[in-house]
Amino acid sequence: MLKGNFTSNIEQKKDKKPLYESYIWALENRGKEIKRIFDVLTNKDHYPIVIHCYAGKDRTGIIIALIHLLIGTSRDSIKQDYIISSTENKISDIQAIMTYVDNKGGINNYLENIGTSKHSQEKILQSLTAHQDY
């Protein structure tokens, strides 16, 4: 679903910039693509869902962090989840995502600004936090 240059030069670390700069770039410039993922999450018929990318830490990490923020996961838990996905990951990278979202007025405002309505966010929240007996 998200092909190509989603996160700028994450895979090509030629410029030696901190990874979090690519994450911020993606949040600022790839709202349309991020919205498409949240559109998929809105539809219960798409569950269960697997979210992945080449290494499972950059594009996936951004999306999973946004989902965690939406469902109210503690920030410490979000950081721990991100750190265990790769030995290269740094707290400053995931913290940059959370700070960026905070500066945009929080996760609900960020998602609304990229086109994911409050109603859609509520549907996602209900789907991801529903407790079912199996």
Steps between C-alpha positions, in 0.01 A plus 500: 500500500782743578760448237807697416636806671270510805765608746748692287848344527453265794636199315780704338676654797737695276441835661559370856213710638324374811233245415231703673536771234375252241214406731396864532533541124262207452247638748510837325505380140327163486166577662313368197673163529458487877130580458466206259623266772257646751221461240579127491498486880153659502341200327446198727484275194874553456586346838724333595759733354876459462706818479856464379774646285844385389669514841192548716626798695475822298178517300348236722629676812339829400162341430503282811598800716205697358266207567634466855443871558145472368406211728658664804802278554736646758797684357740280692342193339520661154871567554565145620311352204708707259834426668455122488436505124866572417833541673552817293190674634539791739253650744558840337358367171169386645487801732523726195183343359312552825624858536407582142148366553470691828603820323222441248244496781510130580429185305136580431584837349791360300281228352218745427748731326601219264136415434410229752175621658414470869234245401762288321735529795223381731433200275869409509512543875198274544646234271842498664384516860196272485524199726359184351461156642664239282 
